[in-house]
Amino acid sequence: MKSIIGLAIAFLVYAQQAKAQEIQHGKLKKVYVGAIMGRVYGYLNWDKDVETALKGKSYSTSAIQKIQSLTAIENHPTYLKSDELFFANKFFYHNFTCYEVVSFERYEITSGRDLKYKLLWIPYGENQQQPEGIKPTDADGFYVIMHNMSVKGKQDAKTGLTITTPEDIEAQKAEARKRNEQEAMSAERLKNTYTVTFILQKVSSNIISGSVYYSAVYVEVYDVNGTQNEVGMKNAAEAELQKSVDLNGYQVYKTFFDKMPASSAQSKVSSSLELSDSRTLRIEY
């Protein structure tokens, strides 16, 4: 009894959907979306080539207008209705049941040749198992224009997918802006970064032999106001050396002033001198 009631309900739902559906198609080939590879192989916007192909299949003017409206990406489901969301959630297209409405060719300037495309119908009734925000909401479903290579005869279903929302997109943009700002700040800081290198020397001797040891202290100076005052920065670096480093028998042997970060100064020194140890200090001037 329950199964009969279930079938009756399903029939009523189907009948209501069929009644609400404005566009009537003839027999269409069932297809699936496969790999979507970049802009050319993703969806396309509507143009006269699609309209001409539909007219060739005897679609009425009102049906073509409705299809055009449902092909516009802003009329797609919530989490597919922009360029960014389309590509962020493109794997959900693998799970749709689709039908090929028409095929056509379009000349692409980037490739310098005609490329083949297909207008696909993603119907309402057969795709209601998809997640909210992904499944069709219009009784006529929605339409998408795909490159011929992205249309397959066999489904390559995807599991474990996570929906990217508009909020996720905005968060990603905010993070990208923050990263760009940090990189810009780092680049600006790098322009005003100097290093004062103190090469320290200690001579250890006994009755039989003597040894010379070298150490280095790198004082990285950020010239906050861009003064380029070499003498002032050297004096500030020397004051930091005296405050922070116990020379422990070492004496300042040589001093270098370079417009570079401490890491670069370290590479410069280590390539020409064997050090027993080294340390890096950082100050602002």
C-alpha positions in Angstrom: 0.0 0.0 0.0 2.8 2.4 1.0 4.5 1.8 -2.4 1.4 2.6 -4.3 0.9 5.8 -2.3 4.6 6.7 -3.0 4.2 6.1 -6.7 1.1 8.2 -6.7 2.9 11.1 -5.0 5.8 10.8 -7.4 3.4 10.9 -10.3 1.7 14.0 -9.0 5.0 15.8 -8.5 6.1 14.8 -12.0 2.8 16.0 -13.4 3.0 19.3 -11.6 6.6 19.8 -12.9 5.6 18.9 -16.4 2.7 21.3 -16.3 4.9 24.1 -14.9 7.6 23.5 -17.5 7.3 26.0 -20.3 9.9 24.6 -22.8 8.9 21.4 -24.5 11.8 19.4 -26.0 11.6 16.5 -28.4 13.8 13.5 -27.9 17.2 14.5 -26.6 20.4 12.6 -26.0 21.4 12.1 -22.4 24.9 13.3 -21.7 27.2 14.2 -18.8 29.8 16.9 -18.1 33.4 15.7 -18.0 36.6 17.7 -17.4 36.2 21.5 -17.5 39.5 22.9 -18.5 40.0 26.6 -18.2 38.0 29.5 -19.7 37.6 28.2 -23.3 36.5 24.8 -22.1 34.1 26.2 -19.5 30.7 27.6 -20.1 30.1 30.2 -22.8 27.8 33.1 -23.0 24.9 33.2 -25.3 25.3 34.5 -28.8 23.7 34.3 -32.3 25.3 30.9 -33.0 23.2 29.3 -30.3 20.0 31.1 -31.4 20.6 30.0 -35.1 21.1 26.4 -34.0 17.9 26.4 -32.0 15.9 27.9 -34.8 17.3 25.1 -37.0 15.7 22.7 -34.5 12.3 24.5 -34.8 12.3 26.0 -31.3 9.7 28.8 -31.0 10.8 32.4 -30.3 9.3 32.3 -26.8 11.2 29.0 -26.1 14.4 30.5 -27.4 14.0 33.5 -25.2 13.3 31.3 -22.1 16.4 29.2 -22.9 18.5 32.3 -23.3 17.4 33.5 -19.9 18.2 30.2 -18.3 21.6 30.1 -20.0 22.6 33.4 -18.4 24.9 32.5 -15.5 23.2 34.9 -13.1 20.1 32.7 -13.4 21.9 29.5 -12.5 21.6 28.0 -9.0 22.9 30.0 -6.1 26.4 28.5 -5.9 27.0 28.4 -9.7 25.8 31.8 -10.7 29.0 33.7 -11.3 32.3 33.1 -13.1 34.1 32.5 -9.8 31.5 30.2 -8.4 31.3 28.2 -11.7 35.0 27.3 -11.6 35.1 26.9 -7.8 32.3 24.4 -7.9 32.8 23.0 -11.4 33.1 19.3 -10.2 29.4 19.4 -9.2 28.6 19.5 -12.9 29.9 15.9 -13.2 27.0 14.8 -11.1 24.2 16.4 -13.2 22.0 14.5 -15.6 22.1 16.6 -18.8 20.6 16.5 -22.2 22.2 17.8 -25.4 19.9 20.3 -27.0 22.0 21.6 -30.0 25.6 21.7 -31.1 27.3 24.4 -33.0 30.7 25.9 -33.9 32.2 29.2 -32.9 35.3 30.9 -34.1 37.8 31.5 -31.3 40.4 34.2 -31.8 42.7 32.7 -29.2 43.0 29.4 -31.2 42.4 30.8 -34.6 39.9 28.2 -35.5 36.3 27.0 -35.1 35.6 25.1 -31.9 32.7 22.9 -31.3 30.2 23.6 -28.5 27.0 22.0 -27.1 24.1 23.6 -25.4 23.1 21.3 -22.5 19.9 21.3 -20.6 20.1 20.4 -16.9 16.5 19.5 -16.0 14.8 20.2 -12.7 13.2 16.8 -12.0 16.3 14.5 -12.6 18.7 16.6 -10.5 16.8 17.3 -7.3 19.2 14.9 -5.5 21.9 17.5 -5.8 22.8 19.8 -2.8 20.8 23.0 -2.1 22.3 25.9 -4.0 23.6 23.4 -6.7 20.4 21.8 -7.9 18.0 23.5 -10.3 15.2 25.6 -8.9 13.4 26.7 -12.0 10.8 24.2 -13.4 12.6 24.4 -16.7 16.0 23.7 -15.0 18.9 25.6 -16.5 21.2 25.5 -19.5 24.9 25.7 -20.0 27.1 25.9 -23.1 30.1 23.5 -22.9 33.0 22.8 -25.2 32.5 19.5 -27.1 35.4 18.0 -25.2 33.7 18.5 -21.9 30.6 16.6 -22.9 30.7 12.8 -22.3 28.5 9.9 -22.9 29.3 8.3 -19.5 29.1 9.9 -16.1 32.3 10.5 -14.1 30.5 11.1 -10.8 32.4 13.0 -8.0 32.0 12.4 -4.3 33.1 14.2 -1.2 32.7 17.6 -2.7 32.5 20.8 -0.6 30.5 23.7 -1.8 32.4 27.0 -2.2 30.0 29.9 -1.3 30.1 33.6 -2.2 31.3 34.2 1.3 34.2 31.7 0.7 35.1 33.6 -2.4 35.1 36.9 -0.6 37.3 35.4 2.2 39.7 34.2 -0.4 39.8 37.6 -2.0 40.4 39.3 1.4 43.2 36.9 2.1 44.7 37.5 -1.3 44.5 41.3 -0.7 46.1 40.9 2.7 48.9 38.8 1.2 49.5 41.3 -1.6 49.6 44.2 0.9 52.1 42.2 3.0 54.2 41.5 -0.1 54.1 45.2 -1.0 55.1 46.2 2.5 57.9 43.6 2.5 59.1 45.0 -0.9 58.9 48.6 0.5 60.7 47.5 3.7 63.4 45.7 1.6 64.1 49.0 -0.2 65.1 50.6 3.1 66.9 47.7 4.7 70.6 47.8 5.3 73.0 45.6 7.2 76.1 46.6 9.2 78.4 43.6 9.5 80.9 43.4 12.3 83.7 40.9 11.7 85.1 40.0 15.1 88.5 38.5 15.6 90.1 36.6 18.5 93.7 35.4 18.6 94.4 32.4 20.8 98.1 31.6 21.4 100.2 29.3 23.5 103.9 28.5 23.6 103.7 26.1 20.7 101.2 27.7 18.3 98.6 30.4 17.8 95.2 30.4 16.2 92.9 33.1 14.8 89.1 32.8 15.2 86.5 34.9 13.4 83.0 35.6 14.3 80.3 37.9 12.8 77.5 40.0 14.1 75.0 41.2 11.5 72.9 44.2 12.5 70.0 44.6 10.1 68.8 48.2 10.1 65.4 49.2 8.8 65.7 52.9 7.7 62.1 53.8 8.7 62.0 57.2 7.1 64.4 56.5 4.2 67.1 58.8 5.5 70.0 56.9 3.8 72.2 58.2 6.6 75.0 55.7 6.6 76.9 57.3 9.5 73.8 57.4 11.7 72.9 53.8 10.9 76.4 52.6 11.6 76.4 54.4 15.0 73.1 52.9 15.8 74.3 49.4 14.9 77.5 49.8 16.9 75.4 50.8 20.0 73.2 47.7 19.5 76.4 45.6 19.3 77.7 47.0 22.5 74.4 46.5 24.3 73.5 43.0 23.1 76.8 41.2 22.5 79.3 40.0 25.0 82.5 40.1 22.9 84.2 37.5 25.2 87.7 38.3 24.0 86.8 39.1 20.4 87.6 42.5 18.9 86.0 44.3 16.0 88.3 43.4 13.1 86.4 44.8 10.1 83.0 46.6 9.5 80.9 46.5 6.4 77.9 48.5 5.4 75.6 47.1 2.7 72.2 47.9 1.3 70.8 44.4 1.7 69.1 42.3 4.3 71.1 40.3 6.9 70.5 37.0 5.1 72.3 38.4 2.0 75.1 39.8 4.0 75.6 36.4 5.7 75.9 34.7 2.3 78.4 37.4 1.2 80.7 36.9 4.2 80.4 33.1 4.5 81.6 32.7 0.9 85.0 34.4 1.7 85.6 33.8 5.4 85.3 30.8 7.7 83.4 31.8 10.9 83.4 30.1 14.2 79.9 31.5 14.8 77.6 34.4 14.0 74.4 36.1 15.1 71.9 38.5 13.7 70.3 41.6 15.4 67.6 43.8 14.0 66.9 47.4 14.8 64.9 50.3 13.3 66.6 53.7 12.6 
